[in-house]
Amino acid sequence: MGKNSMAKFISFLMWLTGVIVALTIGFAMIGGSLSLPAWLGGAALAMIAGWVVVITTLLGVVLKIIELIK
């Protein structure tokens, strides 16, 4: 692998890791296994935040795919 292709590969791995972590945290917040303290909004706010994380992450994946196609 050349220097440029190795950098692209590492960049892709970091991006993929970020997507996986974001989806894991988002689904944990939606499912209730990860919540916020009651004084900060509790499970309801965590569920809303979880959906925001999941939707924006999936939107980012779709936009990245569109960018690669162009």
N, C-alpha and C positions, 0 to 999 in steps of 0.2 A: 504494500500500500504506500502510496505517495504521502507526502506531508499534508497536502491539502485534503486528500480523501480521508486520511486518518482524523483530521480536525472535523470534517463533516460528520464522520461516523460517531465521534465522541459527542459532538453537538446534538446529533440525533438521539443518542443514548440518554443524555441529560434531559432533553425535551420529553422523551418517552417516560423517564423516571418521574418527572414532574406531573405528567398526565396521570400516571398510575397512582401516585400519592394523592393527588387532588381528588380523583374519583373514590379512592379508599376512604378518605376523610369525609367527603360529601355523603357517601352512602352510609357511613357510620353515624353521621349526624341525623340523616333521615331515618335510619332504623332504630335510633334511640340508644345505641351502645356508646355513643359519645354525645354528651349534652353539656349545657352551660349551667352554672349555678342558678338557683331559683331567683336570687336578687338581680340577676342579669337577663332574665327572660325565660330561663329554664328550657324545657324540651321543645316548646312551641317555637321559640326563636331559633333554636338549634336546627329544627327541621326546616324552617324557612331558609336559613343560611346554608344548610346542606343542599337544598334544591338549587339555590343560586350558584353554589360551587359546581354542582354537576352540570347544570345547563351551560354555564359560561365555559367550562372545560370542554364539553362536547362541541360548543360553538367554535372554540379555538382550534379543535382538531379538524372540524369541517373547513374552516378558513385556511388552515395550513395545507390541507389536501388540495383545495382550490388553487392556492398559491403555487404548489408544486406542479399542478396540471398546466398552468399558464406558462 
